[in-house]
Amino acid sequence: MNDDNDSVQAVFKRSLNRLLDRHGVPASQYGRLESFAALVERPKTTVHRWVKNGVIPDIATLLQICDCLSCSLDELFERAPHASAAGNERFFESSPPLPPEVYQKFRVKRDFEQHPLKRMIYFSDNGNVEVDLPAAFFTFADPLKPIGLFRVTGDEMIGFCSPNDRVFFDMEATEIASSAVYVLRVAGRLTIRRLRVRLDKNIDVLCENPNYPPEMLSPSAFKRFSTHLAKRELCILGRIVARLNIEQLSVSSTPA
């Protein structure tokens, strides 16, 4: 095969061996192939093709290698990360995230590629940041409405969502609709609760987990979220419109 230093196979081979060195995997004559094969749970003959010949595996395996070696695809293919533009503006290149030879093997559908990016706000107790994700993911939401994103940490809403799930919420939906689930800020911390309007107009604040008792509050206790609102104020950030379950899979669940 072509072992030109600029070929994508040569780059992959060189970078892979460099990363293996960095992670303390033994040199070739001392069991590199055996150690790496055990790490990624692949046959020795398979990893030999990667390490010795620069044969590029499928995208799922590339991501597994990145996970095992704590690196990015950019690092695996010796691509410099894209620099952010000056100021708050960010530009997104139309070039593929991998070298062209790799990208053509795993080209995604054209209708997905042509979707624009949707900007949303990722909320956390430590601060908020704007992020951009492909709009194709968000068929559940009006493209013109502001969408918030929050990672669930507590177990109060087990049954509706689980710790480490991501929930998406409509930031304009701050009026209480009975039995809907909202992202709230309570005593300076973000959380999720189901709100139920009682006949007397007071609000039941409910957890799905029976270990947490309900509370009852007056409607006037709830404020609409604003950056100018004191952090200790109880406020509604928005009504949850979708959730994404994130379940971490072990390496052993990856097919050979």
N, C-alpha and C positions, 0 to 999 in steps of 0.2 A: 504494500500500500504506500501511498504518498506520505512521506514523513517530513515534508517541508515544514519549517518552523512556524509558518504563518497559516497552515491549514487548520481547520477547526478541530480535526482529530488530534493533531500534534499539540494544540493549545490545551485541549481537554486532558490528554495524557500528562502533559507537563504540570498542569495545575493540580490534577488529582494527586499525583505523587508528591507535590509540594505540600498539599494539605494533609496527606497521610504522614509526612515527616513532622509537620507541625503538631499533630495529635499523638505523636509517639508510637505510631505503628512501625514495627520492625522493618529494617531494610530487606530488600528482595531476597538476599541470600540467607536471611534469618527468619523467614516465615511471613513475609509481607502478605502474600496471596492468601495463606491460610487465615491470618488474623483479620484481614479485610473481609474475606468471605464469611467468616463467623459474625462480624459486625453487622453486615447487611443481610445476612441469612440467604446467601446465594451460593451456588456451586463454585468451587475453585476455578473451574474452566471458564465460567462466565466472567468473574472478576479479572482473570488473566487477560481476556480480550480488552477490558477497559484499561488496566494498568500498563500492559505491555504494548498493545496495538492502538490504543486510543479509540476503540470502537465506542460509539455513543449510545447509551441505553435509552429506553423510552422515557417519556417525561415523568411518569410516576416514580420511576427508579431514580431519575435525576433529583427529584425533590426529596426522596428518601436519603440519598447521598448527602445532600445539603443539610438535612436534619441531623444526620449522624456526625457530620464534620463541622457543624455549626458555621456554615457559610451560606452565601447567597448564590443564585445562579450567575449573577454578574461576576462574582469572585471565581466561580468554578470555570468560567470561560474567559477570565482575565479581561472583563469589560469594566471600565471605570463607571461608577454610579453617575447618573445624570445630575448635573449641578442645578440647584434651584435658581430661578431668575431673581434679579434684584427686587427688593421691596416685598410686598405681599403677593404679587402675581406669580403664578406657576404655569409653566408651559409643558405640554405633553407631546412628545415626539411621535410621529407616525411610524417610526422604524420599529421592528419587532424587538422584544426584550431579550432574545437569544440570537446568536449568529444565524445568518440566513439559512445555512445548510440544515441547522437543527430545526429552525422555525418551520420550514417547509414540511418537515416530517409530521409536525403536530399542529398544523394550521387549524385554527378555530373557524367556525362557520362565519361566512361573510356577513350575515345579518347581525351577528353578535358584534363583530368588529366595527360595524358602522353606527352602533348606538353611541350617543354622546355620553360624557361623564356627568354624573349628578353630584352636586356639592351638598354636603350635609354637615351637621355639627355633632362631634363625638363629645359626649358629656361624661365627666368623672368628678369624683370628690377633689381631685388635685388640679382641676382646671378643664377648660374646653378647648377644642381645636377643630378647625375645618378639615374635612377629608373629602376625597373625590372617589367615587365608585361607579362602575358602569351602570348606566340607567336601565339596562336590560334586567338588572336584579330587582327593580322596583316597580313591577307592574301593578302592585297593590296600592300605589300612591299617585296622587295627582302630581304630574311633573313640575307644576308651578308652586306647589306648597312646600314650605320648609320642613325638612325631616330631621329629627334628632336620632342619635344612636347612643345606646347605653349598654354596658356590660353588667349583667346581673351578678351580684356577689353573695348576697345572703340567701337563706333557705326559707324565708317567710312565705314565698309564693310557690313552693313545691306543689305541683299539680297543675299549675298554669305555666310555669317556666322553672328552669333549674339553674343553679349556680354556673356561671361561665357562659350562659346563653347571651345572645345579643338581641335586644329589642329595639324596634324602630317605632318612633312616635311622631304623630302629627302635631307640630308645635303651635298650630293655630287652633287646635281642638282643646281649649282650656275650660270650656263650659262643662259642668258635670252632667254626664248622661248616666242614668242609673244603671248600675251593674257593669259598667265599663271599667277597664283597667288603665291606670295612669302612672306616669313617672312623676314622683313628688320630690320636693326638697323639704326635709324635716330636720329641724335643728342643725342646719348646715350640711346634712348628709343626703345623698340621693338614694331613693328607694322606690319600690313599686307596690301599689295597693289597688284593690278593687274598691270603688266608691259606690255606695247604694243610697239612693234618696229615700228617706222615710216619709210616711204620710204627714208627719208634722214638719216636713221640709229639712229636718236635721240630716246629717250625713253619717252613715255607718262607714267606717274605715276598716276594711276587712283584709285579712291574710288568708291564703288558701291552706296554709299549714295550721292544723288545729292546735298546735303547741303555742300559738301566738293569739292572745285574746283580741276581740274587736274593740274599737273605740267609737265613740259618737262625738261629732263636732258640729258646731253651727256652720251654716254655709258662709257666713262672714269671716270664718277663720281661714278660708282658702284665698290666697292671692294669685293673680296671674304672674307667671315668671317674668322678671325684668332684671337686667343687669344692674339697675339702680336699686333694686330691692335688697334690704338687709339680709344677710345670709341666714340669720336665725329665723326669719319669717317662713311660715308654712306656705308653700306655693306649688302650683300645678305647672309642670313643664309641657305636658301634652298627653294625648290619649294614644295608647299603644295600638298600632295598626298591623304589626307583623312581628314575628320572633324567629330567630334562627338558632337552632340547637347546635352547639359545638361540642362534639364528642371526640376526644383525643384517642386515636387508635394506636395500639402497640405495633412495633416493627413486625412482630410475628404474624400480624393480620394481613400484611402485604403479600399478595400472591407471588410465587416464583415466576 
